[in-house]
Amino acid sequence: MSLGGRDAGVTDALAGGLPDALVPVFVVLTYLGSTWFVTTVGPAVYLFGPQRGWLSRRDGARLLAASVGALALVVLAKGAFAEPRPPETVMRIPEEGNGFPSGHAMGSAAFYGALAALLDTGERTRRYAAAAGMIAFVSFTRLVLGVHYLADVVAGALVGAAFVAVLLALTRRRVGYGFGVAVATAAAAVVVVGPVEDPIAALGGTIGALAGWLLVTRRGALHDAVSVKVVVPVLAVLGGAAAFTLAFDVALPAVGVAHAAAGVAFVALPILGR
C-alpha cells in the first residue's frame, strides 16, 4: 500500500538545521521511545511499581499488554504500508526498515499514554500532560534526526494513542484480553509481513507474556513482591539473549523461543517470590 509522496519540508528543515555536535545527544534522547526502552522500563514498572505504590500489579500488567501489543502493531503496520524513510542525504544517522508509521511515536504513545492512565501517583491532568510532552519530544527527535517524515510521527502517535485507549478499556475487567490482543496482532504481522525476524520475535514475545500472566494469576502471585537481586540478572540474561537473536543471523525458531522465554520470565517473575 503506497501513501504517495510525503512532505519532506519539515524533516529537511529540522534535520538540516541540527548542528553535528548535537546529533549524539539526540541519538541518546530518541531511545526514550525505542523498543529497548519500552521493553525494559515497562517490565520494571510492572514488577516494582506495586511495592513502591505507583500502581497495582494488575495495572502494571495492563501497561505491559498495551506496550507489547503496540510494538506488535508497529511491525504489522510498517509491513503493511512498506513506505520508505527519508533519503540518506537527509538522515543524520543510518536507519534501516520502513518509515510509516513511526515505531518510536507509536510505542511512545502506547507506553506513556498507558503509564499516565494507570499510575496512582500525582494528578491525572499532570500525568497526561507529561505523557503528551514525552510523545511529542520523542517524535521531534525522529524528525530532527531525519529518519521520519512528519506524517510518519503524527500517524504513529495517533494510532498508538487510539490503540492504548481501546486496550485499556478492554482490560478493565480481564487483563488477559490485552495480552490476547497482542498475540493476535503479532500473528497478523506474521501473516502480512511473512515469517521473518521482527514478526516472529513479536509473536514469541507476546505469547510468552500471555503465558507468564496466566502463570501469575493461577499461582496466586498477583500481590507477591519481587527482589532486585532476582529480577536484574533475569532481565539482563534473557533480555540480552532476545536482543542477540535480532542483532545476529540466528535461525527463526531460536528468535521465537528466545523472545517467548523473555516474555514468560518478565511477566511471571513474581512467582519466584513465593
N, C-alpha and C positions, 0 to 999 in steps of 0.2 A: 504494500500500500504506500503510495507516494503522496507527500504533502506539497510537492512542488517547491518553488523557491521560498526559503525562509529568510526574512530580513536580516542581513548581516550588519546593518548600520550600528546597532548598539554594541555588539560584540567587537567590531572593528575599532570603535571609538575607545571603549574601555580597555581592551587588551593592548591596543596601540599606545595608550597613554600611561601604561604601567611601567615605572622605572625598573630596570633589570635588577636592581638591588632589592626590590620588594617582591620579586617573583618567589623566592624561597619562603617568604613569610606567608604568602597566600597559599602556597603548596601545603604548608602545615595547617593553616586555618581551614582549608577545604575538607580536611579529614574529619571535621565536626559533623559532616553529613555522609561520610563514607560507610560502606558495608562493614568494614572492620570496626569502626567506632560503634555503630548501632548494635552489632553482634557481640560487642564486648561490654559496653555500658548497660545495654538492656538486661542481659542476664545478671549483672552486678546489682542493678536496682531491684530486680525480682528476688534475688537471694538475700540481700542485706537490707533492703528497704523496710520490711516488716519489723526488723529488730531496732531500727532507728526511728520508727514511727512515721515514715514517709508515706507508706501505702500498705495495704494488706497484701499477703502473698497471692490471693486470688486476683486482685487488681494488677499485681505485678505480672501475673500470667497473661492477663488481657493485654498488657503492654507488649509482652513478648509475641503474642499471637498477631497483634497489629503490625509489629515490626517485621517479623519473618514473612508474614503474608504480603506486606508491601514490597519487600525485596523480591519475592517470587513474582509479584505483579510487574516489577521493573523488567525482569528477564522476559516475561511474556510480551509486554508492550514494546520493548526495544526490538524483539524478534519479529513481531507482527508488522511494525512500521518500517523497520530496516532503513531508517534515514541516516545519512552520513553526518558527521560532525563538521564544523568549520574547516576550511583548508589548513594545511600545515603552516602556510605563510601567516596565518592569523594566530594559531595556537602559540602560547608561551611555554607550554610543556607538552611532551609527547603523550598522546592519549589514544587508545585504540577502542574499537567497538562502535556500535551505533549511537547516534546522538539524541534521538527523540523517543520518549521524553527523557528529561534529565533524571538519572537514578538518584543523584545526590539530593535534588529538590524533592522528589517523591518520597525517598526514605526519610528525609528530614521532616517533611510534613506529617508523615505517619508517626515517627518516633516522638518528636517534640509535641505534636498535637495530642497524642495519647498520654504523654507524660503530664501535660498541662491539665488534661481532663481527669486524670486518675490520682494525682498526688493529693495528699491530705494536708500539706503544709502551705501557708501563705494564702493570700486572697485569690479567688478564681480569676478575676479580671487581670490581675498582675501576672498570673501564670500564663494566661492566653496571650497577653501582650509580649511576654518574654519568648514564648514559643513562636509567635509571628515574627519577632525580631530575628530569632535564630534561623528560621526558614528563609527569610529574606536575605540574611547575611550569607548563608551557605550558597544560595542561588547567585548572589553577587560574586562570590569567589569563582564560580564556574564561568561567569561571563568575563570577568577581568583576566582570567587565565586563558580565555579564548577557546575553550573546549565545548561551548554550547552556544546556541542562538537564544535570543530572548524567548521565543516561542517554546523552546525545549524546557526551560526552567519554569515558565508560567504554567504550562500543561502539567509538568511533573508535580508542582506544588498543589495545583487544584485537584488532580486525580488522587494524590496522596491524602489530602485533607478529606475528600469525599469517601475514600476507602476506609480511613480510620473512623469516620463518623458512623458508617454502616457497620463496621466490625464491632465497635463499642456498643452499639445498640443491640447487635445480635448476641453479644456475650454477656449481656446484663443478667441473664438467668443461667446460661450454660456456657462456661468458658471453653469447653471442648469444641463448641461450634466454631469458635475463632480459629483454632488450630486445624479443624476440618476444612474450613475455607482456604487456609494457607496451603494445605496439601492439594486441594482441588486446583488452586491457582497454579501451583508448581507443576502438577500433572498436565494442565493445559499448556504450560510453557514447553514441556517435553514434546507434546503433540505438534504444536505450532512451529517451534524452533527446530526441533529434532533432538535426538539423543546425543547431545554434546555436553561439554563440561558444565556450563553455568546452569542449564535446566536440571541436569542430573544432580548437581550439588544442591540446588534449591529443593528438589524433591526429597533427597535424602535428609536434608536438614529439617524440613517441615514434618516429615514422617517421624523422625526421631523426637522432635519437640512434642508432637501429639502423644507418642508412646510414653515419653517422660511424664507428661501431665497425667496420663491415665495411671501410671505407677504411683505418683504422689497422692492422688485422690484415693486410690484403692488401698494404699498402705496407711492412710490416715495421717500423712506427714505434712498436712497443709500449714500447720502452725509451728512446725519444728524449726529451731534455729540452726544456722549453719556456721561452720568455722572457717575463718580466713585461711588457716593452715591447710584445710582440705580443699577449699574452692580454688585458690590461686594455682596450685600445681595442676589440677584437673583442667582448668580453663586454659592454662598455658600449653599443656601437652596435647590435649585433644583439639583445642582451637588451632594450635600450631600445625598439627597433623592435617587438619582440614585445609588450612591455608596452603600447606605444602603441595597438596594434590592439585591445586589450581595454578600454582607457580611453576610446576614442572610437568613434564609429559608423563602422566600417570594413567593407567587403564581406567576406563569409565566405571567399572564396578567398584574399584578402590575409591574413586571420588565419592560415589554414592554412600558406600559403607562408612568412610571417614566422616562425612557430614552427618550421617544418621547417628553415629556414635556420639559426636559432639552435641547434637540436638538432644538426645536422650540424657546425656550426662548433665548438661547445663540446666535442664528443667527438673531432673529427678534428684539433684544433689541433696535436697532436704531429707531424703530417706536415710542418708548416711549419718544424720544427726540423731537418729532414734536409738 
